[in-house]
Amino acid sequence: MKKLIITQLLIVFAVGSMMDSNAQTITDYDGNVYQTVTIDDQVWMKENLKSLHYADGTPINGVLSYNNDDNLAEIYGRLYNWNATMNNSNQEEAQGVCPDEWHVPAIGEWANLSQYLGGDNIAGGKMKEEGTEHWLYPNTGATNESGFTGLPAGEKYDNTFWLMGKAAVLWSSSETSSTYAEYRYLSHDDAKLGYYNYYKSYYYSVRCVKNTTTGIKKNTFHGIFIYPNPFDQLIFFEQKETNQKSQVIISMYNQFGQLITGFTLQSKLTKKDFHDFAPGIYFVKLEFEDRIEYQKVLKK
């Protein structure tokens, strides 16, 4: 994997803009040109992918336009099932349908983006295109101050297209089982960045992120360290910041979204024994006073 270093000029305006003023472009195999934006230390496409071919020219099986209308694809991009998105890989941060030196974002990279934008409860508004040209009313909380310019491209499941104008549904490269994978969700009627997992056979949008991004940052969330990961029996939750305004509520879910256990951090270092958990992927939900964040952990 080549590492390309690009010097970016970041200007933070008094109103709190997070956009990169020196936006660059990336071109896919089909000649589609995409604007990009730097948010924190990540470089994202600010448009949904439209490609009909992988970077090596191989046609993509598992791609379509909403309502099979290629005119809509020019605005909203195309929809892909997960196997097509990943080019039949199951490795996080696989290149998949993305151009060379770009990849399909892992759920940890989505988590980094959300964390930088203030957490899931408000990040969605900062990622959505403003106004109601493409989003249906009321497009709650939409400021697009991140420059991400999320568009409501909808989805397809079975033989049904739906949610155009209402929702952006964006794949991650992280799977939860042989049939489920994780995605993020923007809605016209709230400011949240939703987090879900569902069937790989469904068709969602794709945003690519540049290979210079780093994924999960040392398993740290606003001063909460979670380790080790992967774990065997014990997980430690360590609060490096002692000035939390409120208690931190921890919930753990299995890969099917079922709540397994929950508790409140009571001390600087909390140890929990999960020896009776089955091996597999689990999700830790951290609820702060003003935000919600997630971390994926693996039990060996």
Backbone as CSV, one residue per row, in Angstrom:
resi,resn,N_x,N_y,N_z,CA_x,CA_y,CA_z,C_x,C_y,C_z
1,MET,0.848,-1.184,0.000,0.000,0.000,0.000,0.888,1.239,0.000
2,LYS,0.749,2.060,-1.023,1.573,3.248,-1.116,1.100,4.286,-0.117
3,LYS,2.016,5.034,0.395,1.665,6.102,1.314,1.942,7.417,0.615
4,LEU,0.930,8.199,0.437,1.056,9.467,-0.251,0.891,10.573,0.760
5,ILE,1.885,11.448,0.868,1.832,12.541,1.828,1.468,13.812,1.079
6,ILE,0.409,14.431,1.476,-0.049,15.662,0.841,-0.130,16.735,1.894
7,THR,0.502,17.848,1.654,0.419,18.959,2.587,-0.881,19.696,2.354
8,GLN,-1.668,19.807,3.406,-2.959,20.468,3.331,-2.904,21.751,4.145
9,LEU,-3.594,22.776,3.708,-3.732,24.005,4.462,-5.100,24.018,5.089
10,LEU,-5.150,24.011,6.431,-6.415,24.023,7.146,-6.656,25.401,7.713
11,ILE,-7.797,25.962,7.462,-8.174,27.255,8.001,-9.427,27.076,8.828
12,VAL,-9.360,27.430,10.098,-10.527,27.345,10.966,-11.131,28.728,11.096
13,PHE,-12.344,28.874,10.605,-13.009,30.164,10.627,-13.585,30.428,12.013
14,ALA,-13.893,31.664,12.280,-14.424,32.042,13.590,-15.727,31.337,13.892
15,VAL,-16.491,30.985,12.829,-17.761,30.307,13.047,-17.566,28.819,13.308
16,GLY,-16.335,28.344,13.281,-16.088,26.955,13.628,-16.061,26.020,12.438
17,SER,-15.804,26.519,11.224,-15.755,25.647,10.067,-14.642,24.631,10.212
18,MET,-14.921,23.383,9.773,-13.933,22.309,9.853,-13.468,21.906,8.465
19,MET,-13.777,22.676,7.451,-13.494,22.297,6.084,-12.068,22.645,5.691
20,ASP,-11.517,21.838,4.766,-10.206,22.078,4.199,-10.364,23.052,3.040
21,SER,-9.693,24.199,3.114,-9.855,25.212,2.080,-9.158,24.823,0.785
22,ASN,-8.193,23.895,0.809,-7.498,23.456,-0.388,-8.013,22.085,-0.823
23,ALA,-9.292,21.994,-1.080,-9.883,20.721,-1.471,-9.231,20.215,-2.748
24,GLN,-8.993,18.904,-2.820,-8.419,18.279,-3.984,-9.441,17.368,-4.621
25,THR,-9.086,16.762,-5.736,-10.002,15.870,-6.435,-9.346,14.508,-6.628
26,ILE,-10.192,13.508,-6.834,-9.745,12.154,-7.151,-10.626,11.653,-8.298
27,THR,-10.039,10.918,-9.241,-10.754,10.429,-10.416,-10.779,8.910,-10.405
28,ASP,-11.941,8.301,-10.660,-12.028,6.842,-10.683,-11.773,6.302,-12.085
29,TYR,-11.842,4.996,-12.245,-11.540,4.346,-13.523,-12.443,4.844,-14.640
30,ASP,-13.705,5.140,-14.304,-14.683,5.565,-15.303,-14.561,7.040,-15.663
31,GLY,-13.647,7.759,-15.021,-13.466,9.171,-15.311,-14.305,10.099,-14.460
32,ASN,-15.038,9.566,-13.468,-15.789,10.416,-12.555,-14.817,11.149,-11.637
33,VAL,-15.008,12.453,-11.494,-14.131,13.275,-10.662,-14.870,13.640,-9.385
34,TYR,-14.211,13.425,-8.240,-14.823,13.650,-6.938,-14.050,14.728,-6.172
35,GLN,-14.795,15.646,-5.565,-14.191,16.593,-4.640,-13.854,15.866,-3.347
36,THR,-12.845,16.347,-2.629,-12.470,15.744,-1.349,-12.429,16.817,-0.269
37,VAL,-12.419,16.359,0.975,-12.369,17.283,2.098,-11.552,16.647,3.218
38,THR,-10.726,17.440,3.883,-9.976,16.973,5.040,-10.732,17.357,6.307
39,ILE,-11.012,16.364,7.148,-11.695,16.564,8.422,-10.814,15.953,9.494
40,ASP,-10.278,16.776,10.371,-9.277,16.335,11.327,-8.096,15.763,10.533
41,ASP,-7.702,14.504,10.754,-6.586,13.935,10.007,-7.050,12.937,8.952
42,GLN,-8.336,12.995,8.597,-8.882,12.108,7.577,-9.201,12.887,6.312
43,VAL,-8.962,12.267,5.159,-9.332,12.852,3.870,-10.450,11.999,3.283
44,TRP,-11.617,12.601,3.089,-12.816,11.908,2.615,-13.227,12.416,1.238
45,MET,-13.837,11.556,0.449,-14.612,12.043,-0.689,-15.817,12.795,-0.139
46,LYS,-16.146,13.925,-0.746,-17.341,14.658,-0.324,-18.507,14.404,-1.268
47,GLU,-18.402,13.322,-2.037,-19.469,12.878,-2.937,-19.575,11.363,-2.839
48,ASN,-20.774,10.830,-3.077,-20.957,9.387,-3.101,-20.354,8.792,-4.364
49,LEU,-19.827,7.591,-4.238,-19.164,6.923,-5.356,-20.154,6.610,-6.478
50,LYS,-19.660,6.686,-7.729,-20.485,6.406,-8.914,-19.934,5.263,-9.752
51,SER,-18.794,4.715,-9.393,-18.047,3.791,-10.246,-18.858,2.573,-10.675
52,LEU,-18.632,2.182,-11.938,-19.152,0.925,-12.468,-18.046,-0.105,-12.638
53,HIS,-16.795,0.320,-12.397,-15.640,-0.564,-12.524,-14.735,-0.403,-11.308
54,TYR,-14.055,-1.496,-10.939,-13.001,-1.400,-9.938,-11.804,-0.664,-10.538
55,ALA,-10.841,-0.346,-9.697,-9.700,0.455,-10.138,-8.891,-0.222,-11.240
56,ASP,-8.953,-1.569,-11.313,-8.214,-2.278,-12.368,-9.018,-2.467,-13.636
57,GLY,-10.237,-1.889,-13.694,-11.071,-1.965,-14.879,-12.075,-3.095,-14.891
58,THR,-12.044,-3.966,-13.884,-13.015,-5.058,-13.807,-14.411,-4.516,-13.539
59,PRO,-15.415,-4.936,-14.322,-16.783,-4.463,-14.060,-17.261,-4.902,-12.674
60,ILE,-18.040,-4.044,-12.032,-18.582,-4.336,-10.698,-19.924,-5.040,-10.843
61,ASN,-20.046,-6.198,-10.241,-21.336,-6.868,-10.147,-21.913,-6.566,-8.766
62,GLY,-23.097,-5.972,-8.737,-23.690,-5.595,-7.456,-23.744,-4.096,-7.286
63,VAL,-23.936,-3.369,-8.383,-24.057,-1.912,-8.356,-25.266,-1.514,-9.185
64,LEU,-25.967,-0.472,-8.769,-27.114,0.019,-9.532,-27.385,1.472,-9.178
65,SER,-28.198,2.108,-9.957,-28.654,3.468,-9.693,-30.026,3.408,-9.035
66,TYR,-30.318,4.387,-8.203,-31.623,4.431,-7.545,-32.713,4.468,-8.605
67,ASN,-33.715,3.595,-8.449,-34.792,3.436,-9.427,-34.264,3.109,-10.814
68,ASN,-33.013,2.603,-10.876,-32.347,2.281,-12.140,-32.249,3.496,-13.061
69,ASP,-32.163,4.671,-12.471,-32.115,5.935,-13.202,-30.701,6.520,-13.098
70,ASP,-29.945,6.440,-14.176,-28.570,6.933,-14.153,-28.488,8.446,-13.989
71,ASN,-29.543,9.161,-14.298,-29.546,10.603,-14.052,-29.476,10.900,-12.551
72,LEU,-30.138,10.073,-11.746,-30.053,10.240,-10.294,-28.650,9.922,-9.789
73,ALA,-27.981,8.977,-10.448,-26.624,8.611,-10.036,-25.662,9.779,-10.192
74,GLU,-25.913,10.643,-11.140,-25.035,11.801,-11.327,-25.080,12.725,-10.114
75,ILE,-26.202,12.750,-9.418,-26.347,13.608,-8.234,-26.002,12.850,-6.960
76,TYR,-26.572,11.656,-6.813,-26.531,10.946,-5.532,-25.500,9.819,-5.485
77,GLY,-24.835,9.544,-6.608,-23.965,8.387,-6.662,-24.769,7.112,-6.854
78,ARG,-24.062,5.987,-6.905,-24.727,4.702,-7.084,-24.787,3.938,-5.763
79,LEU,-25.558,2.846,-5.766,-25.743,1.993,-4.594,-25.057,0.651,-4.845
80,TYR,-24.445,0.104,-3.799,-23.660,-1.123,-3.915,-24.035,-2.079,-2.786
81,ASN,-24.072,-3.381,-3.089,-24.166,-4.316,-1.979,-22.780,-4.459,-1.347
82,TRP,-22.724,-5.100,-0.166,-21.470,-5.080,0.595,-20.368,-5.870,-0.092
83,ASN,-20.683,-7.023,-0.664,-19.651,-7.821,-1.328,-19.071,-7.080,-2.522
84,ALA,-19.920,-6.372,-3.258,-19.412,-5.559,-4.356,-18.568,-4.405,-3.829
85,THR,-19.040,-3.771,-2.758,-18.299,-2.674,-2.139,-16.889,-3.115,-1.757
86,MET,-16.779,-4.316,-1.242,-15.512,-4.834,-0.731,-14.715,-5.603,-1.780
87,ASN,-15.239,-5.739,-2.991,-14.593,-6.557,-4.023,-14.325,-7.960,-3.478
88,ASN,-15.336,-8.473,-2.737,-15.332,-9.821,-2.169,-14.235,-10.064,-1.132
89,SER,-13.703,-8.994,-0.549,-12.784,-9.111,0.580,-13.585,-9.002,1.873
90,ASN,-13.035,-9.499,2.967,-13.654,-9.258,4.274,-12.664,-8.584,5.223
91,GLN,-11.633,-7.944,4.665,-10.630,-7.259,5.463,-11.031,-5.793,5.673
92,GLU,-11.007,-5.329,6.926,-11.283,-3.927,7.183,-10.302,-3.043,6.411
93,GLU,-10.812,-1.905,5.940,-10.034,-0.936,5.177,-9.574,-1.496,3.834
94,ALA,-10.317,-2.464,3.293,-10.023,-2.956,1.949,-10.268,-1.843,0.930
95,GLN,-9.524,-1.890,-0.170,-9.729,-0.902,-1.231,-11.119,-1.030,-1.824
96,GLY,-11.546,-2.260,-2.083,-12.887,-2.481,-2.604,-13.150,-1.703,-3.872
97,VAL,-14.267,-0.976,-3.899,-14.663,-0.220,-5.086,-13.929,1.111,-5.216
98,CYS,-13.106,1.451,-4.251,-12.485,2.774,-4.227,-11.317,2.870,-5.199
99,PRO,-10.969,4.077,-5.610,-9.784,4.267,-6.462,-8.507,3.872,-5.726
100,ASP,-7.425,3.713,-6.467,-6.138,3.400,-5.861,-5.773,4.446,-4.809
101,GLU,-5.182,3.959,-3.710,-4.747,4.764,-2.570,-5.917,5.297,-1.728
102,TRP,-7.110,4.737,-1.966,-8.291,5.018,-1.161,-8.887,3.687,-0.732
103,HIS,-9.779,3.717,0.277,-10.368,2.472,0.742,-11.741,2.710,1.345
104,VAL,-12.455,1.603,1.587,-13.764,1.650,2.228,-13.536,1.831,3.732
105,PRO,-14.119,2.866,4.348,-13.812,3.155,5.753,-14.279,2.060,6.702
106,ALA,-13.402,1.716,7.655,-13.782,0.796,8.723,-14.655,1.524,9.736
107,ILE,-15.359,0.764,10.557,-16.264,1.386,11.523,-15.481,2.268,12.498
108,GLY,-14.211,1.913,12.775,-13.391,2.741,13.641,-13.086,4.100,13.040
109,GLU,-12.938,4.147,11.726,-12.693,5.432,11.061,-13.944,6.300,11.076
110,TRP,-15.108,5.665,10.914,-16.357,6.402,11.094,-16.461,6.922,12.530
111,ALA,-16.032,6.106,13.494,-16.078,6.527,14.900,-15.156,7.717,15.148
112,ASN,-13.966,7.711,14.529,-13.061,8.854,14.663,-13.690,10.124,14.124
113,LEU,-14.339,10.008,12.949,-15.008,11.158,12.353,-16.092,11.684,13.282
114,SER,-16.917,10.781,13.795,-17.986,11.179,14.697,-17.439,11.838,15.950
115,GLN,-16.395,11.250,16.523,-15.799,11.793,17.736,-15.295,13.216,17.505
116,TYR,-14.630,13.435,16.389,-14.093,14.764,16.080,-15.217,15.791,15.920
117,LEU,-16.363,15.335,15.419,-17.489,16.241,15.190,-18.404,16.363,16.404
118,GLY,-17.997,15.797,17.534,-18.750,15.987,18.759,-19.572,14.813,19.213
119,GLY,-19.463,13.656,18.524,-20.207,12.473,18.926,-21.445,12.234,18.077
120,ASP,-21.981,11.023,18.167,-23.064,10.590,17.286,-24.318,11.459,17.370
121,ASN,-24.586,12.057,18.529,-25.835,12.804,18.688,-25.912,14.062,17.833
122,ILE,-24.749,14.614,17.459,-24.750,15.864,16.696,-23.933,15.797,15.417
123,ALA,-23.137,14.752,15.246,-22.234,14.677,14.091,-22.992,14.653,12.773
124,GLY,-24.149,13.998,12.743,-24.904,13.892,11.502,-25.278,15.241,10.921
125,GLY,-25.696,16.167,11.785,-26.049,17.495,11.300,-24.869,18.210,10.677
126,LYS,-23.689,17.997,11.231,-22.481,18.629,10.706,-22.005,17.977,9.416
127,MET,-22.577,16.818,9.083,-22.182,16.096,7.873,-23.183,16.240,6.734
128,LYS,-24.404,16.665,7.029,-25.443,16.732,5.997,-25.367,18.027,5.197
129,GLU,-25.612,17.934,3.903,-25.782,19.128,3.082,-26.912,19.979,3.655
130,GLU,-26.709,21.270,3.668,-27.739,22.172,4.191,-28.932,22.270,3.246
131,GLY,-30.061,22.715,3.812,-31.229,23.050,3.006,-32.049,21.849,2.589
132,THR,-33.018,22.105,1.714,-33.955,21.069,1.294,-33.992,20.895,-0.220
133,GLU,-32.888,21.245,-0.888,-32.815,20.979,-2.326,-32.822,19.479,-2.590
134,HIS,-32.073,18.734,-1.746,-32.024,17.284,-1.891,-32.635,16.554,-0.698
135,TRP,-32.469,17.120,0.496,-33.061,16.531,1.706,-34.507,16.985,1.868
136,LEU,-35.347,16.098,2.330,-36.712,16.477,2.658,-36.737,17.312,3.936
137,TYR,-37.741,18.160,4.057,-37.960,18.958,5.256,-38.151,18.022,6.447
138,PRO,-37.603,18.333,7.635,-36.968,19.607,8.002,-35.439,19.619,7.898
139,ASN,-34.830,18.490,7.514,-33.372,18.372,7.468,-32.758,18.896,8.778
140,THR,-33.175,18.300,9.862,-32.857,18.763,11.216,-31.354,18.870,11.471
141,GLY,-30.944,20.012,11.964,-29.574,20.218,12.413,-28.527,20.326,11.332
142,ALA,-28.934,20.350,10.069,-27.962,20.325,8.975,-27.207,21.644,8.856
143,THR,-25.887,21.576,9.024,-25.021,22.744,8.839,-23.909,22.475,7.831
144,ASN,-23.565,21.205,7.624,-22.464,20.797,6.762,-21.159,21.502,7.115
145,GLU,-20.971,21.870,8.376,-19.750,22.591,8.734,-18.515,21.723,8.583
146,SER,-18.675,20.406,8.498,-17.526,19.529,8.261,-17.099,19.521,6.803
147,GLY,-18.019,19.884,5.892,-17.742,19.795,4.464,-18.009,18.430,3.868
148,PHE,-18.509,17.480,4.666,-18.747,16.119,4.190,-19.822,16.062,3.106
149,THR,-20.827,16.942,3.202,-21.878,17.103,2.189,-22.652,15.812,1.962
150,GLY,-23.174,15.231,3.045,-23.950,14.012,2.932,-25.249,14.232,2.175
151,LEU,-25.557,13.330,1.240,-26.776,13.409,0.439,-27.663,12.191,0.684
152,PRO,-28.982,12.379,0.647,-29.923,11.300,0.967,-30.188,10.392,-0.232
153,ALA,-29.246,9.504,-0.514,-29.324,8.662,-1.709,-30.224,7.453,-1.543
154,GLY,-30.721,7.224,-0.311,-31.638,6.113,-0.099,-30.944,4.768,-0.136
155,GLU,-31.721,3.719,-0.401,-31.189,2.356,-0.396,-32.087,1.459,-1.226
156,LYS,-31.618,0.235,-1.422,-32.446,-0.794,-2.070,-32.330,-2.086,-1.277
157,TYR,-33.473,-2.703,-0.992,-33.486,-4.031,-0.391,-34.521,-4.866,-1.126
158,ASP,-34.217,-6.150,-1.307,-35.058,-7.029,-2.124,-35.318,-6.333,-3.466
159,ASN,-36.562,-6.030,-3.778,-36.864,-5.359,-5.043,-37.362,-3.933,-4.836
160,THR,-37.053,-3.371,-3.666,-37.630,-2.080,-3.294,-36.561,-1.001,-3.150
161,PHE,-36.753,0.112,-3.838,-35.963,1.316,-3.603,-36.745,2.205,-2.643
162,TRP,-36.043,2.782,-1.651,-36.753,3.697,-0.765,-35.776,4.597,-0.032
163,LEU,-36.309,5.602,0.624,-35.616,6.559,1.491,-34.842,7.644,0.746
164,MET,-34.905,7.718,-0.588,-34.265,8.861,-1.231,-34.921,10.136,-0.726
165,GLY,-34.098,11.110,-0.372,-34.579,12.350,0.207,-34.666,12.306,1.722
166,LYS,-34.758,11.094,2.278,-34.921,10.940,3.724,-33.652,10.486,4.431
167,ALA,-32.805,9.707,3.757,-31.685,9.096,4.478,-30.481,8.870,3.588
168,ALA,-29.308,8.996,4.200,-28.045,8.552,3.612,-27.614,7.308,4.371
169,VAL,-27.386,6.216,3.671,-26.991,4.959,4.273,-25.627,4.591,3.690
170,LEU,-24.599,4.524,4.532,-23.212,4.487,4.069,-22.493,3.267,4.626
171,TRP,-21.976,2.428,3.737,-21.303,1.203,4.153,-20.018,1.481,4.919
172,SER,-19.658,0.565,5.811,-18.303,0.465,6.350,-17.685,-0.823,5.814
173,SER,-16.395,-0.997,6.037,-15.712,-2.232,5.628,-15.664,-3.240,6.767
174,SER,-16.452,-3.022,7.815,-16.440,-3.894,8.999,-17.670,-4.799,8.983
175,GLU,-17.435,-6.101,9.036,-18.554,-7.033,9.065,-18.810,-7.490,10.498
176,THR,-20.031,-7.919,10.754,-20.366,-8.454,12.070,-20.665,-9.943,12.021
177,SER,-20.908,-10.487,10.837,-21.134,-11.918,10.671,-20.990,-12.238,9.187
178,SER,-21.268,-13.474,8.822,-21.165,-13.855,7.411,-22.243,-13.191,6.559
179,THR,-23.297,-12.691,7.192,-24.395,-12.077,6.431,-24.631,-10.603,6.763
180,TYR,-24.030,-10.090,7.868,-24.262,-8.717,8.306,-22.969,-7.900,8.229
181,ALA,-23.112,-6.623,7.907,-22.004,-5.675,7.957,-22.511,-4.361,8.548
182,GLU,-21.574,-3.517,8.952,-21.901,-2.282,9.663,-22.027,-1.101,8.703
183,TYR,-22.906,-0.170,9.065,-23.054,1.032,8.246,-23.416,2.211,9.141
184,ARG,-23.277,3.420,8.597,-23.674,4.647,9.290,-24.844,5.275,8.539
185,TYR,-25.606,6.121,9.254,-26.923,6.534,8.763,-27.173,7.994,9.109
186,LEU,-27.572,8.772,8.119,-27.987,10.164,8.309,-29.458,10.277,7.947
187,SER,-30.225,11.031,8.736,-31.663,11.139,8.508,-32.088,12.586,8.344
188,HIS,-33.202,12.786,7.619,-33.715,14.133,7.393,-34.361,14.729,8.641
189,ASP,-34.697,13.881,9.630,-35.469,14.388,10.763,-34.717,14.356,12.092
190,ASP,-33.389,14.165,12.066,-32.592,14.365,13.270,-31.151,14.669,12.887
191,ALA,-30.343,15.042,13.871,-28.959,15.456,13.638,-27.962,14.360,13.984
192,LYS,-28.429,13.145,14.204,-27.552,12.066,14.648,-26.808,11.419,13.475
193,LEU,-25.671,10.809,13.813,-25.003,9.881,12.914,-25.306,8.495,13.446
194,GLY,-26.243,7.811,12.804,-26.696,6.521,13.292,-25.679,5.423,13.039
195,TYR,-25.781,4.370,13.830,-24.859,3.235,13.737,-25.676,1.955,13.768
196,TYR,-25.558,1.137,12.720,-26.345,-0.080,12.626,-25.537,-1.165,11.920
197,ASN,-26.069,-2.381,11.896,-25.531,-3.432,11.028,-26.700,-4.207,10.452
198,TYR,-26.558,-4.581,9.185,-27.667,-5.289,8.537,-27.142,-6.104,7.369
199,TYR,-28.073,-6.634,6.567,-27.729,-7.598,5.533,-26.760,-7.035,4.493
200,LYS,-25.747,-7.828,4.172,-24.778,-7.443,3.145,-25.408,-7.372,1.753
201,SER,-26.546,-8.026,1.581,-27.202,-8.057,0.277,-27.927,-6.752,-0.052
202,TYR,-28.112,-5.878,0.952,-28.759,-4.590,0.693,-27.810,-3.662,-0.051
203,TYR,-28.380,-2.667,-0.718,-27.603,-1.726,-1.527,-27.579,-0.360,-0.854
204,TYR,-26.378,0.087,-0.491,-26.192,1.370,0.172,-25.149,2.196,-0.581
205,SER,-24.973,3.439,-0.148,-23.969,4.322,-0.740,-22.578,4.002,-0.197
206,VAL,-21.563,4.500,-0.913,-20.169,4.330,-0.502,-19.469,5.681,-0.524
207,ARG,-18.777,5.994,0.568,-17.834,7.108,0.625,-16.448,6.523,0.873
208,CYS,-15.475,6.919,0.114,-14.118,6.413,0.279,-13.292,7.377,1.123
209,VAL,-12.289,6.832,1.817,-11.398,7.630,2.650,-9.964,7.310,2.232
210,LYS,-9.104,8.290,2.332,-7.742,8.146,1.848,-6.924,7.244,2.761
211,ASN,-5.990,6.508,2.184,-5.213,5.519,2.923,-4.362,6.105,4.041
212,THR,-4.164,7.415,4.045,-3.331,8.012,5.085,-4.047,8.101,6.417
213,THR,-5.342,7.731,6.481,-6.042,7.745,7.759,-5.586,6.585,8.611
214,THR,-5.839,6.654,9.905,-5.216,5.736,10.845,-6.171,4.818,11.594
215,GLY,-7.493,4.945,11.417,-8.406,4.055,12.129,-8.536,4.408,13.598
216,ILE,-8.904,3.439,14.405,-9.111,3.668,15.837,-7.855,4.249,16.463
217,LYS,-8.001,5.277,17.259,-6.865,5.962,17.874,-6.613,5.412,19.273
218,LYS,-5.818,4.369,19.344,-5.364,3.817,20.619,-6.522,3.444,21.549
219,ASN,-7.686,3.088,20.949,-8.839,2.673,21.762,-9.215,3.718,22.808
220,THR,-9.027,5.003,22.490,-9.257,6.068,23.454,-10.450,6.907,23.034
221,PHE,-11.361,7.175,23.982,-12.532,7.981,23.699,-12.699,9.018,24.795
222,HIS,-12.256,10.248,24.496,-12.369,11.343,25.459,-11.880,10.910,26.842
223,GLY,-10.693,10.332,26.870,-10.095,9.975,28.148,-10.466,8.620,28.678
224,ILE,-11.285,7.839,27.972,-11.630,6.487,28.397,-10.796,5.493,27.578
225,PHE,-9.926,4.741,28.238,-9.120,3.723,27.590,-9.785,2.366,27.784
226,ILE,-9.904,1.588,26.700,-10.472,0.244,26.757,-9.397,-0.727,26.293
227,TYR,-9.009,-1.666,27.145,-7.924,-2.576,26.777,-8.019,-3.858,27.619
228,PRO,-7.396,-4.965,27.197,-6.763,-5.145,25.881,-7.831,-5.411,24.821
229,ASN,-7.468,-5.328,23.585,-8.374,-5.598,22.483,-7.558,-6.180,21.325
230,PRO,-7.718,-7.495,21.052,-8.693,-8.450,21.570,-8.458,-8.782,23.051
231,PHE,-9.542,-9.296,23.715,-9.437,-9.666,25.121,-9.775,-11.148,25.295
232,ASP,-9.328,-11.687,26.412,-9.588,-13.085,26.721,-10.727,-13.199,27.737
233,GLN,-10.486,-12.700,28.958,-11.515,-12.716,29.986,-11.792,-11.329,30.548
234,LEU,-10.758,-10.551,30.764,-10.896,-9.269,31.448,-10.792,-8.098,30.476
235,ILE,-11.628,-7.075,30.707,-11.501,-5.792,30.017,-11.338,-4.714,31.083
236,PHE,-10.427,-3.803,30.855,-10.198,-2.688,31.758,-10.713,-1.407,31.104
237,PHE,-11.467,-0.630,31.865,-11.964,0.674,31.454,-11.278,1.704,32.356
238,GLU,-10.379,2.467,31.763,-9.565,3.381,32.561,-9.878,4.821,32.182
239,GLN,-10.208,5.640,33.169,-10.510,7.043,32.940,-9.241,7.872,33.141
240,LYS,-8.690,8.351,32.029,-7.495,9.183,32.114,-7.843,10.630,32.460
241,GLU,-9.089,11.005,32.170,-9.550,12.344,32.525,-10.422,12.232,33.762
242,THR,-10.120,12.990,34.774,-10.869,12.896,36.033,-11.921,13.995,36.163
243,ASN,-12.099,14.790,35.113,-13.027,15.918,35.197,-14.286,15.683,34.372
244,GLN,-14.694,14.407,34.220,-15.938,14.134,33.529,-17.089,14.833,34.253
245,LYS,-17.946,15.497,33.464,-19.056,16.238,34.061,-20.120,15.313,34.629
246,SER,-20.192,14.100,34.124,-21.204,13.170,34.594,-20.647,11.759,34.497
247,GLN,-21.384,10.813,35.034,-20.959,9.429,34.952,-20.963,8.942,33.507
248,VAL,-20.102,7.992,33.207,-20.050,7.385,31.888,-20.745,6.035,31.960
249,ILE,-21.771,5.869,31.137,-22.538,4.628,31.118,-21.993,3.736,30.004
250,ILE,-21.682,2.491,30.348,-21.139,1.529,29.405,-22.193,0.472,29.110
251,SER,-22.429,0.204,27.835,-23.303,-0.897,27.420,-22.548,-1.761,26.424
252,MET,-22.731,-3.066,26.513,-22.085,-3.982,25.576,-23.139,-4.765,24.820
253,TYR,-22.971,-4.822,23.497,-23.904,-5.499,22.603,-23.174,-6.593,21.837
254,ASN,-23.902,-7.651,21.476,-23.307,-8.656,20.615,-23.434,-8.213,19.161
255,GLN,-22.963,-9.038,18.238,-22.909,-8.638,16.838,-24.291,-8.523,16.194
256,PHE,-25.317,-8.980,16.883,-26.676,-8.867,16.364,-27.427,-7.681,16.977
257,GLY,-26.706,-6.853,17.727,-27.308,-5.674,18.320,-28.067,-5.928,19.603
258,GLN,-27.915,-7.114,20.193,-28.610,-7.440,21.435,-27.783,-6.981,22.631
259,LEU,-28.427,-6.302,23.576,-27.744,-5.826,24.776,-27.347,-7.015,25.643
260,ILE,-26.049,-7.083,25.996,-25.541,-8.179,26.811,-25.400,-7.756,28.269
261,THR,-24.856,-6.572,28.499,-24.677,-6.087,29.863,-24.493,-4.573,29.836
262,GLY,-24.699,-3.948,30.973,-24.502,-2.510,31.089,-24.120,-2.141,32.504
263,PHE,-23.347,-1.082,32.646,-22.917,-0.636,33.971,-22.421,0.799,33.860
264,THR,-22.201,1.425,34.993,-21.691,2.790,35.060,-20.271,2.770,35.609
265,LEU,-19.382,3.519,34.966,-18.015,3.610,35.476,-18.027,4.329,36.816
266,GLN,-17.537,3.653,37.846,-17.599,4.178,39.201,-16.250,4.682,39.710
267,SER,-15.170,4.316,39.034,-13.846,4.678,39.520,-12.912,4.909,38.347
268,LYS,-11.710,5.351,38.662,-10.727,5.645,37.625,-10.392,4.405,36.814
269,LEU,-10.310,3.249,37.456,-10.006,1.996,36.765,-11.061,0.966,37.133
270,THR,-11.813,0.514,36.123,-12.864,-0.467,36.333,-12.506,-1.746,35.597
271,LYS,-12.537,-2.865,36.287,-12.225,-4.172,35.701,-13.497,-4.994,35.609
272,LYS,-13.744,-5.585,34.450,-14.913,-6.426,34.260,-14.489,-7.792,33.724
273,ASP,-15.099,-8.822,34.286,-14.793,-10.194,33.897,-15.865,-10.700,32.935
274,PHE,-15.456,-11.035,31.714,-16.382,-11.513,30.700,-16.006,-12.936,30.263
275,HIS,-15.551,-13.753,31.210,-15.100,-15.092,30.850,-16.226,-15.950,30.281
276,ASP,-17.487,-15.620,30.648,-18.604,-16.426,30.172,-19.156,-15.943,28.838
277,PHE,-18.548,-14.893,28.261,-18.962,-14.439,26.936,-18.435,-15.418,25.886
278,ALA,-19.231,-15.677,24.855,-18.770,-16.508,23.746,-17.742,-15.730,22.915
279,PRO,-16.774,-16.390,22.317,-15.827,-15.695,21.432,-16.559,-14.998,20.291
280,GLY,-16.052,-13.854,19.880,-16.662,-13.120,18.783,-16.528,-11.625,18.950
281,ILE,-17.245,-10.887,18.111,-17.204,-9.432,18.087,-18.278,-8.867,19.006
282,TYR,-17.910,-7.862,19.797,-18.849,-7.143,20.648,-18.658,-5.645,20.437
283,PHE,-19.668,-4.889,20.815,-19.624,-3.446,20.648,-19.848,-2.770,21.999
284,VAL,-18.947,-1.867,22.323,-19.035,-1.106,23.569,-19.622,0.261,23.237
285,LYS,-20.704,0.597,23.899,-21.336,1.904,23.746,-21.006,2.746,24.971
286,LEU,-20.413,3.922,24.764,-20.060,4.826,25.847,-20.995,6.023,25.787
287,GLU,-21.763,6.237,26.840,-22.712,7.348,26.891,-22.185,8.408,27.857
288,PHE,-21.791,9.547,27.300,-21.381,10.685,28.082,-22.587,11.614,28.249
289,GLU,-22.381,12.724,28.927,-23.472,13.663,29.142,-23.982,14.241,27.822
290,ASP,-23.067,14.475,26.872,-23.449,15.188,25.653,-23.158,14.420,24.372
291,ARG,-22.818,13.139,24.469,-22.474,12.414,23.259,-22.527,10.908,23.518
292,ILE,-22.566,10.165,22.426,-22.521,8.703,22.464,-21.435,8.255,21.487
293,GLU,-20.590,7.326,21.923,-19.522,6.827,21.078,-19.465,5.308,21.161
294,TYR,-18.762,4.700,20.191,-18.724,3.250,20.098,-17.300,2.747,19.934
295,GLN,-17.064,1.540,20.386,-15.804,0.849,20.190,-16.098,-0.625,19.940
296,LYS,-15.439,-1.195,18.962,-15.586,-2.634,18.691,-14.483,-3.383,19.421
297,VAL,-14.837,-4.478,20.080,-13.861,-5.303,20.782,-14.058,-6.752,20.344
298,LEU,-13.000,-7.526,20.475,-13.028,-8.925,20.040,-12.654,-9.811,21.220
299,LYS,-13.517,-10.791,21.504,-13.186,-11.777,22.526,-12.569,-12.999,21.838
300,LYS,-11.396,-13.384,22.303,-10.670,-14.507,21.699,-11.290,-15.842,22.100
